[in-house]
Amino acid sequence: MAIGLAWAGLVAPAVASDTDWTALRTLNIAHQGGEDEAPSNTRYALDRAMRLGSDMLELDIHTSSDGHLMVMHDATVDRTTNGSGSVYEMTRAEIQALDAGYNLVPGEGTVEGRPEADYPFRGVRLGEKAPPPGFRPRDFRIPTLGEVMRAYPDVPTNIEIKGAADTNVASFISNAEALAAFLNDLGRTDGIVVASFNDAALVRFHELAPEIDLAPGTAAVAAYKAAGVPPAEGTKVFQVPMDLGGVPVTDEAFVGQVHSDGYAIHVWTINDEPTMEELLGWGVDGIMSAEPARLEKVLCRTATPRPARPKSFPGRHCSRRASIACDVVPTALEVDGDEAIVRLERGDEFDSRCAGFVQLQNVPGPRGRFNFGWKPPSQGGPAVTEVTLRLSPEAQRIVHSREEIRVKARPYGAFPSIRRLTWGAHAA
């Protein structure tokens, strides 16, 4: 399946696909779809990341008991969902019935034991809360790889082969075989990188699907860095951390070594802005981040050149929608003549842009815009702001006839907060 983007047909080393990953600089790679910002590996997270400016998706696969490739980071469902048990001992239907947004706190990732209000995605999968506009409850379940690949046929994607446990080599090999069969049947070779910490899984995968690009495993990266040992055939991209177990891996010299040998380099998982900027200065080809909105902010601020957007996501980079699912609540309303003044409070602590619009529901009139900026209250950003809405004569009549007004605050790319407010004339 030709993906029809700028990389199709570019000259590349004579291995695997025709994708030239060194020409695709610089990629905003959404790690698990941005697991600090949205529920890990869900369709909501993946789709949201692309809308916010990401260029490439990163996801993980395990196999269900009935043979389906499930897009899931952990080998169990315990940490991220409302269920428990091994993915390998559950059917696809059992896994997909779970709420994959159950433990997600925006800006922090998967966290347990917090007040219920800290979990805005909890219950969406189960129909207990309305999904964000444009999404469905099923977008908050654990997807199959088939569902993801059908949804993003031209989006570059990194697929990591996982195992039931780090020591369970047989499960890595089995997953590698299942993934090879799936991708061979899919027929898409361009724009895909397969990775794993387990080198044996990658060797087996390449035997079965030699046209798919690889990123080497831990042992192969160590041999290449320490002694210049060439990675296995099929390798096109090095995907590496800054350090591993306290041992430095990525520095400017290593980036140069990788490029001089004709490979691309993607660095994971980077969530702080100084390191992002340092890596951009070294000329890395992509950065994986659990906070793709923050990475988009840095890429835009530094005017970093970017590849063409996939055709299925025609939006532009550096749009105003590069914001996080911040928590903005309308807390007070005053009406003075032809003006309605809405007081908004910001409750999150995530260091990223928080902007959107506010309006009176079922009242004709324009929306007002708010922008709390990038810094949360704990870092000196505003905790409160006011938005003034101009009321038409008809809107004034409606407002004055009601004791309560429904006010909606809608951050870009986030859940709206809707509250019933009693304004001055009707207050006790």
For each residue, the residues with C-beta under 8 A, 3 or more apart:
1: 153 186 187 188 189 190
2: 8 190
3: 7 8 153 154 156 188 190 191 310
4: 8 154 311
5: 8 154 156 191 307 308 310 311
6: 10 23 24 307 308
7: 3 10 19 20 21 23 24 156 190 191 307
8: 2 3 4 5 18 19 190
9: 18
10: 6 7 18 19 20 23
11: 20
12: 15 17 18 19 20 21 236
13: 236 262 263
14:
15: 12 213 233 234 235 236
16: 19 189 210 211 212 213 214 234 236
17: 12 189 190 191 192 211 212 213 236
18: 8 9 10 12 189 190
19: 7 8 10 12 16 24 156 189 190 191 192 213 236
20: 7 10 11 12 23 24
21: 7 12 24 193 213 236 237 263 264 285
22: 25 259 262 263 264 285
23: 6 7 10 20 307
24: 6 7 19 20 21 27 55 156 264 285 286 307
25: 22 264 283 284 285 286 305 307
26: 280 284 285 286 287 299 304 305 306
27: 24 55 56 156 266 285 286 287 306 307
28: 53 54 55 56 286 287 289 292 295 296 299 306
29: 54 55 56 57 58 158 266 268 286 287 288 289 292
30: 33 34 45 46 49 50 54 56 57 58 288 289 292
31: 34 35 58 268 269 288 289 290 292
32: 35 40 41 45 58 59 60 73 290
33: 30 38 39 40 41 42 44 45 46 48 49 57 58 59
34: 30 31 37 38 45 48 49 54 289 290 291 292 293
35: 31 32 38 39 40 41 45 73 104 109 110 290
36: 106 107 108 109 271 290 291
37: 34 45 48 49 106 107 290 291 292 293 324 325 350
38: 33 34 35 42 44 45 48 49 101 104 106 121 325
39: 33 35 42 44 45 80 100 101 104 121 140
40: 32 33 35 45 73 80 100 104 110
41: 32 33 35 45 46 59 60 71 72 73 100 142 143
42: 33 38 39 45 46 100 101 139 140 141 142 143
43: 46 47 135 138 139 140 141 143 147 148 151
44: 33 38 39 47 48 101 121 131 132 135 139 140
45: 30 32 33 34 35 37 38 39 40 41 42 48 49
46: 30 33 41 42 43 49 50 57 59 148 151 152
47: 43 44 50 51 135 139 151
48: 33 34 37 38 44 45 51 52 413
49: 30 33 34 37 38 45 46 52 54 57 292
50: 30 46 47 53 54 57 152 155 310 313 315
51: 47 48 313 315 321 413
52: 48 49 292 293 296 321 322 323 413
53: 28 50 292 296 299 300 315 317 318 319 321 322
54: 28 29 30 34 49 50 57 292 296
55: 24 27 28 29 156 286 306 307 309 310
56: 27 28 29 30 155 156 157 158 286
57: 29 30 33 46 49 50 54 148 152 155 156 157 158
58: 29 30 31 32 33 157 158 160 268 288
59: 32 33 41 46 71 145 148 157 158 159 160
60: 32 41 71 72 73 159 160 162
61: 69 70 71 72 145 159 160 161 162 175 179
62: 69 70 72 75 87 88 162 163 164 175
63: 67 68 69 70 87 88 171 174 175 178
64: 67 68 70 87 88 90 91 92 95
65: 88 89 90 91
66: 91 92
67: 63 64 178
68: 63 64 92 144 146
69: 61 62 63 144 145 146 175 178 179 182
70: 61 62 63 64 87 92 95 142 143 144 145
71: 41 59 60 61 142 143 144 145 147 148
72: 41 60 61 62 75 77 87 95 142 162
73: 32 35 40 41 60 80 162
74: 77 78 79 80 87
75: 62 72 86 87 88 162 163 164 165
76: 79 84 85 86 87
77: 72 74 80 81 83 84 85 87 90 95 98 142
78: 74 81 83 84 85
79: 74 76 103 110
80: 39 40 73 74 77 100 102 103 104 110
81: 77 78 98 99 100 102 103 142
82: 98 99 102
83: 77 78 94 98
84: 76 77 78
85: 76 77 78 89 90
86: 75 76 89 90 164
87: 62 63 64 70 72 74 75 76 77 90 95
88: 62 63 64 65 75 164 171
89: 65 85 86
90: 64 65 77 85 86 87 94 95
91: 64 65 66 94 95
92: 64 66 68 70 95 96 144
93: 96 97
94: 83 90 91 97 98
95: 64 70 72 77 87 90 91 92 98 142
96: 92 93 138 141 142 143 144
97: 93 94 141
98: 77 81 82 83 94 95 102 125 141 142
99: 81 82 102 122 123 124 125 126 140 141
100: 39 40 41 42 80 81 125 140 141 142
101: 38 39 42 44 104 119 121 122 124 125 140
102: 80 81 82 98 99 119 121 122 125
103: 79 80 81 110 111 112 119 122
104: 35 38 39 40 80 101 109 110 111 119 121 122
105: 108 109 110 111 114 118 119
106: 36 37 38 120 324 325 326 327 348 350 414
107: 36 37 324 325 326 348 349 350 352
108: 36 105 111 350
109: 35 36 104 105 290
110: 35 40 79 80 103 104 105
111: 103 104 105 108 114 118
112: 103
113:
114: 105 111 118 119
115: 118
116: 119 122
117:
118: 105 111 114 115
119: 101 102 103 104 105 114 116 122
120: 106 129 325 327 415
121: 38 39 44 101 102 104 124 129 140 415
122: 99 101 102 103 104 116 119 128 129
123: 99 126 127 128 129
124: 99 101 121 127 128 129 130 131 137 140
125: 98 99 100 101 102 137 138 140 141
126: 99 123 137
127: 123 124 137
128: 122 123 124
129: 120 121 122 123 124
130: 124
131: 44 124 135 136 137 139 140
132: 44 135 414 415 416
133: 416
134:
135: 43 44 47 131 132 139 140
136: 131 139
137: 124 125 126 127 131 140 141
138: 43 96 125 141
139: 42 43 44 47 131 135 136
140: 39 42 43 44 99 100 101 121 124 125 131 135 137
141: 42 43 96 97 98 99 100 125 137 138
142: 41 42 70 71 72 77 81 95 96 98 100
143: 41 42 43 70 71 96 147 148
144: 68 69 70 71 92 96 147 148
145: 59 61 69 70 71 148 149 159 179 182
146: 68 69 149 150 182
147: 43 71 143 144 150 151
148: 43 46 57 59 71 143 144 145 151 152 157
149: 145 146 152 153 157 186 188
150: 146 147 153
151: 43 46 47 147 148
152: 46 50 57 148 149 155 157 310 312
153: 1 3 149 150 188 312
154: 3 4 5 191 310 311 312
155: 50 56 57 152 191 310 312 313
156: 3 5 7 19 24 27 55 56 57 191 192 193 310
157: 56 57 58 59 148 149 152 191 192 193
158: 29 56 57 58 59 192 193 194 195 215 239 266 288
159: 59 60 61 145 179 192 193 194 195
160: 58 59 60 61 194 195 196
161: 61 172 175 176 179 194 195 196 198 201 202 205
162: 60 61 62 72 73 75 172 175 196
163: 62 75 166 168 169 171 172 175 198 201
164: 62 75 86 88 168 171
165: 75 168 171
166: 163 197
167:
168: 163 164 165 171 172
169: 163 172 173 198 200 201
170: 173 174
171: 63 88 163 164 165 168 174 175
172: 161 162 163 168 169 175 176 196 198 200 201
173: 169 170 176 177 200 201 204
174: 63 170 171 177 178
175: 61 62 63 69 161 162 163 171 172 178 179 201
176: 161 172 173 179 180 196 201 202 204 205 208
177: 173 174 180 181 204 205 208
178: 63 67 69 174 175 181 182
179: 61 69 145 159 161 175 176 182 183 194 205 209
180: 176 177 183 184 204 205 208 209 212
181: 177 178 184 185 208
182: 69 145 146 178 179 185 186
183: 179 180 186 188 189 192 194 209 212
184: 180 181 187 208 209
185: 181 182
186: 1 149 182 183
187: 1 184
188: 1 3 149 153 183 191 192
189: 1 16 17 18 19 183 192 211 212
190: 1 2 3 7 8 17 18 19
191: 3 5 7 17 19 154 155 156 157 188
192: 17 19 156 157 158 159 183 188 189 212 213
193: 21 156 157 158 159 213 214 215 236 237 239
194: 158 159 160 161 179 183 202 205 209 212 213 214 215
195: 158 159 160 161 202 214 215 217 239
196: 160 161 162 172 176 199 201 202 205 217
197: 166 217 218
198: 161 163 169 172 201 202 217
199: 196 202 203 216 217 218 219 220 232
200: 169 172 173 203 204
201: 161 163 169 172 173 175 176 196 198 204 205 217
202: 161 176 194 195 196 198 199 205 206 214 216 217 220 232 234
203: 199 200 206 207 232
204: 173 176 177 180 200 201 207 208
205: 161 176 177 179 180 194 196 201 202 208 209 212 214
206: 202 203 209 210 212 214 232 233 234
207: 203 204 210
208: 176 177 180 181 184 204 205
209: 179 180 183 184 194 205 206 212
210: 16 206 207 233 234
211: 16 17 189
212: 16 17 180 183 189 192 194 205 206 209 234
213: 15 16 17 19 21 192 193 194 234 235 236 237
214: 16 193 194 195 202 205 206 231 232 234 235 236 237
215: 158 193 194 195 235 236 237 238 239 266
216: 199 202 220 221 224 231 232 235 238
217: 195 196 197 198 199 201 202 220 221
218: 197 199 221 222 244
219: 199 222 223
220: 199 202 216 217 223 224 229 231 232 235
221: 216 217 218 224 225 231 238 240 249
222: 218 219 225 226
223: 219 220 226 227 229
224: 216 220 221 227 228 229 230 231 238
225: 221 222 249 254 257
226: 222 223 229
227: 223 224
228: 224 257
229: 220 223 224 226
230: 224 261
231: 214 216 220 221 224 235 238 263
232: 199 202 203 206 214 216 220 235
233: 15 206 210
234: 15 16 202 206 210 212 213 214
235: 15 213 214 215 216 220 231 232 238 263
236: 12 13 15 16 17 19 21 193 213 214 215 263 264
237: 21 193 213 214 215 263 264 265 266 285
238: 215 216 221 224 231 235 258 263 264 265 266
239: 158 193 195 215 265 266 267 268 288
240: 221 244 249 250 254 265 266 267 268
241: 244 249 250 267 268 269
242: 248 249 250 267 270 275
243: 246 247 248 249 250
244: 218 240 241 247 249
245:
246: 243
247: 243 244
248: 242 243 251
249: 221 225 240 241 242 243 244 254
250: 240 241 242 243 254 255 265 267 279
251: 248 254 255 282
252: 255 256 282
253: 256 257
254: 225 240 249 250 251 257 258 265
255: 250 251 252 258 259 265 282 283 284
256: 252 253 259 260
257: 225 228 253 254 260 261
258: 238 254 255 261 263 264 265
259: 22 255 256 262 263 264 265 283
260: 256 257
261: 230 257 258
262: 13 22 259
263: 13 21 22 231 235 236 237 238 258 259
264: 21 22 24 25 236 237 238 258 259 285 286
265: 237 238 239 240 250 254 255 258 259 284 285 286
266: 27 29 158 215 237 238 239 240 284 285 286 287 288
267: 239 240 241 242 250 270 279 284 286 287 288
268: 29 31 58 239 240 241 287 288
269: 31 241 288 289 290
270: 242 267 275 276 279 287 288 289 295
271: 36 289 290 291 294
272: 275 276
273: 276 277 294 297 298
274: 277 278
275: 242 270 272 278 279
276: 270 272 273 279 280 287 289 294 295 298
277: 273 274 280 281 298 302
278: 274 275 281 282
279: 250 267 270 275 276 282 284 287
280: 26 276 277 283 284 287 298 299 302 304
281: 277 278
282: 251 252 255 278 279
283: 25 255 259 280
284: 25 26 255 265 266 267 279 280 287
285: 21 22 24 25 26 27 237 264 265 266
286: 24 25 26 27 28 29 55 56 264 265 266 267
287: 26 27 28 29 266 267 268 270 276 279 280 284 295
288: 29 30 31 58 158 239 266 267 268 269 270
289: 28 29 30 31 34 269 270 271 276 292 294 295
290: 31 32 34 35 36 37 109 269 271
291: 34 36 37 271 294 295 324 352
292: 28 29 30 31 34 37 49 52 53 54 289 295 296
293: 34 37 52 296 297 322 323 324 352 353 413
294: 271 273 276 289 291 297 298 324 351 352
295: 28 270 276 287 289 291 292 298 299
296: 28 52 53 54 292 293 299 300 317 318 322
297: 273 293 294 300 301 322 352 353 374
298: 273 276 277 280 294 295 301 302 304
299: 26 28 53 280 295 296 302 304 306 317 318
300: 53 296 297 303 304 317 318 322
301: 297 298
302: 277 280 298 299
303: 300
304: 26 280 298 299 300
305: 25 26
306: 26 27 28 55 299 317
307: 5 6 7 23 24 25 27 55
308: 5 6
309: 55 313 314 315 316 317
310: 3 5 50 55 152 154 155 156 313
311: 4 5 154 314
312: 152 153 154 155
313: 50 51 155 309 310
314: 309 311
315: 50 51 53 309 319 321
316: 309 319
317: 53 296 299 300 306 309
318: 53 296 299 300 322
319: 53 315 316 322
320: 323 355 412
321: 51 52 53 315 412 413
322: 52 53 293 296 297 300 318 319 353
323: 52 293 320 326 352 353 354 355 356 411 412 413 414
324: 37 106 107 291 293 294 348 350 352 353 354 411 413 414
325: 37 38 106 107 120 411 413 414 415
326: 106 107 323 346 348 350 352 354 372 411 414
327: 106 120 346 347 348 417
328: 344 345 346 347 354 356 370 372 409 411 414 417
329: 344 345 347 409 417 419
330: 333 342 343 344 358 407 408 409 417 419 421
331: 343 344 345 419 421
332: 342 343 421
333: 330 340 341 342 343 405 407 421 422 423
334: 340 341 423 424
335: 339 340 341 391 396 399 400 423 424 425
336: 339 341
337: 396
338: 390 391 392 396
339: 335 336 388 389 390 391
340: 333 334 335 360 388 389 391 395 399 423
341: 333 334 335 336 386 387 388 389
342: 330 332 333 358 360 368 386 387 388 389 407 409
343: 330 331 332 333 384 385 386
344: 328 329 330 331 358 370 384 385 386 387 409
345: 328 329 331 383 384
346: 326 327 328 354 372 376 377 381 382 383 384 385
347: 327 328 329
348: 106 107 324 326 327 354 376
349: 107 376 377 378
350: 37 106 107 108 324 326 354 376
351: 294 374 375 376 379
352: 107 291 293 294 297 323 324 326 374
353: 293 297 322 323 324 371 373 374
354: 323 324 326 328 346 348 350 371 372 373 374 376 411
355: 320 323 369 370 371 372 373 411 412
356: 323 328 369 370 409 410 411 412 414
357: 367 368 369 370 409 410
358: 330 342 344 367 368 369 370 387 389 407 408 409 410
359: 363 365 366 367 368 389 407 408 410
360: 340 342 363 365 389 395 399 405 406 407 408
361: 405 406 407 408 418
362: 398 406
363: 359 360 391 395 398 399 405
364: 392 394 395 398
365: 359 360 389 390 391 392 395
366: 359 389 390
367: 357 358 359 389
368: 342 357 358 359 387 388 389
369: 355 356 357 358 387
370: 328 344 355 356 357 358 385 387 409
371: 353 354 355
372: 326 328 346 354 355 381 382 385
373: 353 354 355 381 382
374: 297 351 352 353 354 381
375: 351 379 380 381
376: 346 348 349 350 351 354 379 381
377: 346 349 380 381 382 383
378: 349
379: 351 375 376
380: 375 377
381: 346 372 373 374 375 376 377
382: 346 372 373 377 385
383: 345 346 377
384: 343 344 345 346
385: 343 344 346 370 372 382
386: 341 342 343 344
387: 341 342 344 358 368 369 370
388: 339 340 341 342 368
389: 339 340 341 342 358 359 360 365 366 367 368
390: 338 339 365 366
391: 335 338 339 340 363 365 395 396 399
392: 338 364 365 395 396
393: 396 397
394: 364 397 398
395: 340 360 363 364 365 391 392 398 399
396: 335 337 338 391 392 393 399 400
397: 393 394 400 401
398: 362 363 364 394 395 401 402
399: 335 340 360 363 391 395 396 402 405 423
400: 335 396 397 425
401: 397 398
402: 398 399 405 426
403: 422 426
404: 420 421 422 426
405: 333 360 361 363 399 402 420 421 422 423
406: 360 361 362 418 419 420 421
407: 330 333 342 358 359 360 361 418 419 420 421
408: 330 358 359 360 361 416 417 418
409: 328 329 330 342 344 356 357 358 370 416 417 418
410: 356 357 358 359 414 416 417
411: 323 324 325 326 328 354 355 356 414 415 416
412: 320 321 323 355 356
413: 48 51 52 293 321 323 324 325
414: 106 132 323 324 325 326 328 356 410 411
415: 120 121 132 325 411
416: 132 133 408 409 410 411
417: 327 328 329 330 408 409 410
418: 361 406 407 408 409
419: 329 330 331 406 407
420: 404 405 406 407
421: 330 331 332 333 404 405 406 407
422: 333 403 404 405 426 427 428
423: 333 334 335 340 399 405 426 427
424: 334 335 427
425: 335 400
426: 402 403 404 422 423
427: 422 423 424
428: 422
